[in-house]
């Protein structure tokens, strides 16, 4: 018989009696201590940074399994009782609006699987530069393991990284700032619990006795790993990653540009260097209002209503030494290679007649340079959490449209975003991240969630950003739970139907994360 528990909500379509039967079986699988219910224990999981009421994301319970076998049993129980389940690795997807990945808006009160106890680093091969991880492993944990074992490999991590999960970030197709920064490209092999409880090992993992699961991505037949990213087709319980060999030398640098319109020339200047792999990592172009929150309070220059006036932004830039655009990149390799590539970089900057270039020796001990320099070698840092203090009130959403890496795109997108944000009373806190040929435009929409009007405006602003950019042929590559359906619409009805067809085939009962990425049965 199940432990006497406070059950505040039950999944839609599941009677209290059925849910209590399911809870009894959950307890028999993971143990009573790993079944969380009641307001006190669930409130931290319901905390969101999105412009919605936290109670709209109330879950029925949280389960904390310790093994893949337990996850398989949980899924089978969920099928038996029609209980939906939402997996979360560490629940620290701050940039996209949530602490715990709670319910997709408009869907049933789900049971959350929290993988904090499945946090084993199963294997690291120092010679091949591979790792096999469980979903509860954090970036900090992996870095500490490498350092403690004197393994000369670097980890690519996202910005607020130490408490986030490499598995979770990769599954959401997140990015980092080293040459291995395209995280899903550096993923190799998954173990997945399917919605019927079966266990799939992708690619070479399906071959009994194989030793190449973490080195050869493709295996035989259709490539399956991709369908388990940003989807709800299964629950990933192990993932292989490629880690970067520590280079003999490393040279981070910073280029400061004074005017907002300089961004077009900067991107066009840097793109050939990136495509030729002279600069092998993603190049960041951070606006002054992205730089500032990491080091100063907004109230130092403006504490009034609405967006910060341009005159105050200019005053802040002059006083604090920020550029309108602040460019960060790095060189990697032998000292000889870096010397050659450094000349190529400086020779590309000089003809612009603008832009001040600084090395680590020039900027030693200054922020945000030290933060960026650490990030580009996989160093753990929470400096970017300063963004969330900029406006106060705990509200944040990242709007991240993708486009081609051409300067003309930056002028168009920046002006569109600024106009919409400022009209709703929000600052343009943005940066561009240039990959090989693509460009992510990451904007943090910061608002005061304790203020109802500000929260309502933030929701309306995000809705308008998504729709306006869609009309111009742009769409975001990730979003928070409250806007998944709207973003899915941007990609067209055929893609939605294909996603639904896969969902119905693999998960006919709609058990796993219903509504994730706009995918339902």
TAQUIVEN-V996953 format. One record per pair of residues at least 6 apart in sequence whose C-alpha atoms are under 6 Angstrom apart, sorted by the first residue. I is the first residue (numbers start at 1). J is the second residue. D is the distance in whole Angstrom. If there is no record, write none. Layout:
((I,J,D) (I,J,D))
//
This chain:
((2,24,5) (6,38,5) (7,38,6) (9,60,5) (10,60,5) (11,108,5) (11,109,4) (11,110,6) (12,108,5) (30,65,6) (34,63,6) (34,64,5) (35,62,6) (35,63,5) (36,61,6) (36,62,5) (37,61,5) (45,100,5) (46,54,6) (46,57,6) (46,58,6) (47,54,6) (48,98,4) (48,99,6) (49,97,5) (49,98,5) (49,394,6) (49,395,5) (49,396,5) (50,97,5) (51,455,5) (51,459,6) (57,102,6) (57,103,5) (59,109,5) (59,110,5) (59,111,6) (60,109,6) (60,110,6) (60,111,5) (61,111,5) (62,111,6) (62,112,5) (62,113,6) (63,113,5) (64,113,6) (64,114,5) (64,115,6) (66,117,5) (66,118,5) (72,197,5) (75,197,6) (76,197,6) (84,110,5) (84,511,4) (84,512,6) (85,110,5) (85,111,5) (85,112,6) (85,512,5) (85,513,6) (86,112,5) (86,113,6) (86,513,5) (87,112,6) (87,113,5) (88,101,6) (88,114,5) (89,115,5) (89,135,5) (89,136,5) (89,168,5) (90,136,6) (91,99,5) (91,100,4) (91,101,6) (92,99,5) (92,164,5) (95,398,6) (96,397,5) (96,398,5) (96,479,6) (96,480,5) (97,396,6) (97,397,5) (97,480,5) (104,481,5) (104,515,6) (105,482,5) (115,136,5) (116,136,5) (118,134,6) (118,136,5) (119,134,5) (119,136,4) (119,137,4) (120,134,6) (121,133,5) (122,132,5) (122,133,6) (123,131,5) (123,132,5) (124,130,6) (124,131,4) (129,242,6) (129,243,5) (130,241,6) (130,242,5) (130,243,6) (131,240,6) (131,241,5) (132,239,6) (132,240,4) (133,238,6) (133,239,5) (134,237,6) (134,238,5) (135,167,5) (137,165,6) (138,163,6) (138,164,5) (138,165,4) (139,162,5) (139,165,6) (139,166,6) (140,162,5) (152,246,5) (153,244,5) (153,245,5) (153,246,5) (154,243,6) (154,244,5) (154,246,6) (155,243,6) (155,378,5) (156,176,5) (156,178,6) (156,180,6) (156,181,6) (156,378,5) (157,176,5) (157,378,6) (158,175,6) (158,176,4) (160,382,5) (160,384,6) (162,380,5) (170,183,6) (170,184,5) (171,229,4) (172,229,6) (172,230,5) (173,184,6) (175,181,5) (175,182,5) (175,183,6) (177,281,6) (177,282,6) (177,376,5) (178,281,5) (178,376,5) (178,377,6) (179,280,5) (179,281,4) (186,241,6) (186,242,5) (187,240,6) (187,241,4) (188,214,5) (188,217,5) (188,240,5) (188,241,6) (189,202,6) (189,213,6) (189,214,6) (189,239,6) (189,240,5) (190,201,6) (190,202,5) (190,238,6) (190,239,5) (191,200,6) (191,201,4) (191,236,6) (191,237,6) (191,238,5) (192,199,6) (192,200,5) (192,234,6) (192,235,5) (192,236,4) (192,237,6) (193,199,5) (193,234,6) (193,235,5) (194,234,5) (195,234,6) (195,507,5) (203,218,5) (203,219,4) (204,213,5) (204,219,5) (205,213,5) (214,240,5) (232,512,6) (232,513,6) (247,333,5) (248,333,6) (248,334,5) (249,332,6) (249,333,5) (249,334,5) (249,335,6) (250,331,6) (250,332,5) (251,330,5) (251,331,5) (252,329,6) (252,330,4) (252,373,6) (253,329,6) (253,330,6) (253,358,6) (253,359,5) (254,327,5) (254,328,5) (254,357,6) (254,358,5) (255,326,6) (255,327,5) (255,355,6) (255,356,5) (255,357,4) (256,323,5) (256,326,5) (256,355,5) (256,356,5) (257,323,5) (257,324,6) (257,325,5) (257,355,5) (258,323,5) (258,324,5) (259,324,5) (260,324,5) (264,407,4) (264,408,6) (267,407,5) (268,406,6) (268,407,5) (273,279,6) (274,436,6) (275,436,5) (279,331,6) (282,434,5) (282,435,5) (283,328,6) (283,329,5) (283,433,6) (283,434,5) (284,327,6) (284,328,5) (284,432,6) (284,433,5) (285,325,6) (285,326,5) (285,327,5) (285,431,5) (285,432,5) (286,325,5) (286,326,5) (286,431,4) (287,324,6) (287,325,5) (287,430,6) (287,431,6) (288,322,6) (288,324,5) (289,429,5) (290,429,5) (290,430,6) (293,386,5) (293,387,5) (293,390,5) (294,383,6) (294,384,6) (294,386,4) (297,390,6) (298,390,6) (306,425,4) (307,422,5) (307,425,5) (307,426,5) (307,427,5) (392,448,6) (393,448,4) (393,449,5) (393,450,6) (394,449,6) (395,446,6) (395,447,5) (395,448,5) (395,449,5) (396,445,6) (396,446,5) (397,444,6) (397,445,5) (398,443,5) (398,444,4) (399,442,6) (399,443,5) (400,441,5) (400,442,4) (400,476,5) (401,441,5) (401,475,5) (401,476,4) (402,439,6) (402,440,5) (402,476,6) (403,438,6) (403,439,5) (404,438,5) (404,439,6) (405,437,5) (405,438,5) (405,439,5) (418,428,6) (429,443,6) (429,444,6) (430,442,6) (430,443,4) (431,441,6) (431,442,5) (432,440,6) (432,441,5) (433,439,6) (433,440,5) (448,454,6) (449,455,5) (484,517,5) (484,518,5) (485,518,4) (488,518,6) (500,519,6) (500,521,6) (503,521,6) (504,521,5) (510,521,6) (514,520,6))
//
